Amino acid sequence: MDIDCRAERFAYYLIDNNTTIRKTAAFFHISKSTVHNDISNRLKTLNYSLYLKVQKVLTKNFSEKHIRGGNATKKKYCK
């Protein structure tokens, strides 16, 4: 798979499904580091407008991270 094409595929999947880097990596069976590097570094030079859309999703995910973590802990201990 071409690296440039791969970065755009990750970006479109992340935007279309409003998902996290971790879930995107799991879907493509690839490491989180690779996904993060592709959508944060490579995409910026390849397709800047797509990069900005990805950053919106990632910013939203980052702001909700503590809520997801709290829900996961609650689910783990309150069965």
CNS distance restraints for C-alpha pairs under 8 A (distance, minus, plus):
assign (resid   1 and name CA) (resid   5 and name CA) 7.23 0.50 0.50
assign (resid   1 and name CA) (resid   6 and name CA) 6.55 0.50 0.50
assign (resid   2 and name CA) (resid   6 and name CA) 6.00 0.50 0.50
assign (resid   3 and name CA) (resid   7 and name CA) 6.24 0.50 0.50
assign (resid   4 and name CA) (resid   8 and name CA) 6.58 0.50 0.50
assign (resid   4 and name CA) (resid  42 and name CA) 7.36 0.50 0.50
assign (resid   4 and name CA) (resid  43 and name CA) 7.71 0.50 0.50
assign (resid   4 and name CA) (resid  46 and name CA) 7.29 0.50 0.50
assign (resid   5 and name CA) (resid   9 and name CA) 6.18 0.50 0.50
assign (resid   6 and name CA) (resid  10 and name CA) 6.21 0.50 0.50
assign (resid   6 and name CA) (resid  38 and name CA) 7.77 0.50 0.50
assign (resid   7 and name CA) (resid  11 and name CA) 6.26 0.50 0.50
assign (resid   7 and name CA) (resid  35 and name CA) 7.46 0.50 0.50
assign (resid   7 and name CA) (resid  38 and name CA) 4.95 0.50 0.50
assign (resid   7 and name CA) (resid  39 and name CA) 5.78 0.50 0.50
assign (resid   7 and name CA) (resid  42 and name CA) 6.93 0.50 0.50
assign (resid   7 and name CA) (resid  43 and name CA) 6.14 0.50 0.50
assign (resid   8 and name CA) (resid  12 and name CA) 6.10 0.50 0.50
assign (resid   8 and name CA) (resid  39 and name CA) 7.64 0.50 0.50
assign (resid   8 and name CA) (resid  43 and name CA) 6.95 0.50 0.50
assign (resid   9 and name CA) (resid  13 and name CA) 6.11 0.50 0.50
assign (resid  10 and name CA) (resid  14 and name CA) 6.06 0.50 0.50
assign (resid  10 and name CA) (resid  24 and name CA) 6.91 0.50 0.50
assign (resid  10 and name CA) (resid  35 and name CA) 6.84 0.50 0.50
assign (resid  10 and name CA) (resid  38 and name CA) 7.90 0.50 0.50
assign (resid  10 and name CA) (resid  39 and name CA) 7.04 0.50 0.50
assign (resid  11 and name CA) (resid  15 and name CA) 6.15 0.50 0.50
assign (resid  11 and name CA) (resid  39 and name CA) 6.21 0.50 0.50
assign (resid  11 and name CA) (resid  50 and name CA) 7.26 0.50 0.50
assign (resid  11 and name CA) (resid  51 and name CA) 7.63 0.50 0.50
assign (resid  11 and name CA) (resid  54 and name CA) 6.21 0.50 0.50
assign (resid  12 and name CA) (resid  16 and name CA) 5.87 0.50 0.50
assign (resid  13 and name CA) (resid  17 and name CA) 5.94 0.50 0.50
assign (resid  13 and name CA) (resid  18 and name CA) 7.92 0.50 0.50
assign (resid  13 and name CA) (resid  19 and name CA) 7.93 0.50 0.50
assign (resid  13 and name CA) (resid  24 and name CA) 7.18 0.50 0.50
assign (resid  14 and name CA) (resid  18 and name CA) 5.48 0.50 0.50
assign (resid  14 and name CA) (resid  19 and name CA) 5.17 0.50 0.50
assign (resid  14 and name CA) (resid  20 and name CA) 6.74 0.50 0.50
assign (resid  14 and name CA) (resid  21 and name CA) 7.42 0.50 0.50
assign (resid  14 and name CA) (resid  24 and name CA) 6.34 0.50 0.50
assign (resid  14 and name CA) (resid  54 and name CA) 7.18 0.50 0.50
assign (resid  14 and name CA) (resid  57 and name CA) 7.79 0.50 0.50
assign (resid  15 and name CA) (resid  19 and name CA) 7.08 0.50 0.50
assign (resid  15 and name CA) (resid  53 and name CA) 7.23 0.50 0.50
assign (resid  15 and name CA) (resid  54 and name CA) 6.22 0.50 0.50
assign (resid  15 and name CA) (resid  57 and name CA) 6.70 0.50 0.50
assign (resid  18 and name CA) (resid  57 and name CA) 6.61 0.50 0.50
assign (resid  19 and name CA) (resid  23 and name CA) 6.31 0.50 0.50
assign (resid  19 and name CA) (resid  24 and name CA) 6.68 0.50 0.50
assign (resid  19 and name CA) (resid  57 and name CA) 7.86 0.50 0.50
assign (resid  20 and name CA) (resid  24 and name CA) 6.13 0.50 0.50
assign (resid  20 and name CA) (resid  58 and name CA) 7.16 0.50 0.50
assign (resid  20 and name CA) (resid  61 and name CA) 6.71 0.50 0.50
assign (resid  21 and name CA) (resid  25 and name CA) 6.05 0.50 0.50
assign (resid  21 and name CA) (resid  32 and name CA) 6.34 0.50 0.50
assign (resid  21 and name CA) (resid  35 and name CA) 6.63 0.50 0.50
assign (resid  21 and name CA) (resid  36 and name CA) 6.64 0.50 0.50
assign (resid  22 and name CA) (resid  26 and name CA) 6.26 0.50 0.50
assign (resid  22 and name CA) (resid  32 and name CA) 5.76 0.50 0.50
assign (resid  23 and name CA) (resid  27 and name CA) 6.13 0.50 0.50
assign (resid  24 and name CA) (resid  28 and name CA) 6.38 0.50 0.50
assign (resid  24 and name CA) (resid  35 and name CA) 7.51 0.50 0.50
assign (resid  25 and name CA) (resid  29 and name CA) 5.80 0.50 0.50
assign (resid  25 and name CA) (resid  30 and name CA) 5.10 0.50 0.50
assign (resid  25 and name CA) (resid  31 and name CA) 5.69 0.50 0.50
assign (resid  25 and name CA) (resid  32 and name CA) 5.30 0.50 0.50
assign (resid  25 and name CA) (resid  35 and name CA) 6.17 0.50 0.50
assign (resid  26 and name CA) (resid  30 and name CA) 6.47 0.50 0.50
assign (resid  26 and name CA) (resid  31 and name CA) 7.69 0.50 0.50
assign (resid  30 and name CA) (resid  34 and name CA) 6.96 0.50 0.50
assign (resid  30 and name CA) (resid  35 and name CA) 7.41 0.50 0.50
assign (resid  31 and name CA) (resid  35 and name CA) 6.60 0.50 0.50
assign (resid  32 and name CA) (resid  36 and name CA) 6.02 0.50 0.50
assign (resid  33 and name CA) (resid  37 and name CA) 5.96 0.50 0.50
assign (resid  34 and name CA) (resid  38 and name CA) 6.04 0.50 0.50
assign (resid  35 and name CA) (resid  39 and name CA) 6.16 0.50 0.50
assign (resid  36 and name CA) (resid  40 and name CA) 5.74 0.50 0.50
assign (resid  36 and name CA) (resid  41 and name CA) 7.97 0.50 0.50
assign (resid  37 and name CA) (resid  41 and name CA) 5.45 0.50 0.50
assign (resid  37 and name CA) (resid  42 and name CA) 6.86 0.50 0.50
assign (resid  38 and name CA) (resid  42 and name CA) 4.95 0.50 0.50
assign (resid  38 and name CA) (resid  43 and name CA) 6.11 0.50 0.50
assign (resid  39 and name CA) (resid  43 and name CA) 5.09 0.50 0.50
assign (resid  39 and name CA) (resid  44 and name CA) 7.41 0.50 0.50
assign (resid  39 and name CA) (resid  51 and name CA) 6.93 0.50 0.50
assign (resid  39 and name CA) (resid  54 and name CA) 7.46 0.50 0.50
assign (resid  40 and name CA) (resid  44 and name CA) 6.48 0.50 0.50
assign (resid  40 and name CA) (resid  51 and name CA) 7.40 0.50 0.50
assign (resid  41 and name CA) (resid  45 and name CA) 7.31 0.50 0.50
assign (resid  42 and name CA) (resid  46 and name CA) 6.32 0.50 0.50
assign (resid  43 and name CA) (resid  47 and name CA) 5.59 0.50 0.50
assign (resid  43 and name CA) (resid  48 and name CA) 6.70 0.50 0.50
assign (resid  43 and name CA) (resid  50 and name CA) 7.50 0.50 0.50
assign (resid  43 and name CA) (resid  51 and name CA) 5.71 0.50 0.50
assign (resid  44 and name CA) (resid  48 and name CA) 5.00 0.50 0.50
assign (resid  44 and name CA) (resid  51 and name CA) 5.49 0.50 0.50
assign (resid  47 and name CA) (resid  51 and name CA) 6.23 0.50 0.50
assign (resid  48 and name CA) (resid  52 and name CA) 6.29 0.50 0.50
assign (resid  49 and name CA) (resid  53 and name CA) 6.57 0.50 0.50
assign (resid  50 and name CA) (resid  54 and name CA) 6.30 0.50 0.50
assign (resid  51 and name CA) (resid  55 and name CA) 6.18 0.50 0.50
assign (resid  52 and name CA) (resid  56 and name CA) 6.43 0.50 0.50
assign (resid  53 and name CA) (resid  57 and name CA) 6.72 0.50 0.50
assign (resid  54 and name CA) (resid  58 and name CA) 6.20 0.50 0.50
assign (resid  55 and name CA) (resid  59 and name CA) 5.91 0.50 0.50
assign (resid  56 and name CA) (resid  60 and name CA) 6.25 0.50 0.50
assign (resid  57 and name CA) (resid  61 and name CA) 6.18 0.50 0.50
assign (resid  58 and name CA) (resid  62 and name CA) 6.03 0.50 0.50
assign (resid  59 and name CA) (resid  63 and name CA) 6.26 0.50 0.50
assign (resid  60 and name CA) (resid  64 and name CA) 6.38 0.50 0.50
assign (resid  61 and name CA) (resid  65 and name CA) 6.00 0.50 0.50
assign (resid  64 and name CA) (resid  68 and name CA) 6.52 0.50 0.50
assign (resid  65 and name CA) (resid  69 and name CA) 6.23 0.50 0.50
assign (resid  66 and name CA) (resid  70 and name CA) 6.14 0.50 0.50
assign (resid  67 and name CA) (resid  71 and name CA) 6.22 0.50 0.50
assign (resid  68 and name CA) (resid  72 and name CA) 6.14 0.50 0.50
assign (resid  69 and name CA) (resid  73 and name CA) 6.25 0.50 0.50
assign (resid  70 and name CA) (resid  74 and name CA) 6.14 0.50 0.50
assign (resid  71 and name CA) (resid  75 and name CA) 6.06 0.50 0.50
assign (resid  72 and name CA) (resid  76 and name CA) 6.14 0.50 0.50
assign (resid  73 and name CA) (resid  77 and name CA) 6.34 0.50 0.50
assign (resid  74 and name CA) (resid  78 and name CA) 5.66 0.50 0.50
assign (resid  75 and name CA) (resid  79 and name CA) 6.32 0.50 0.50
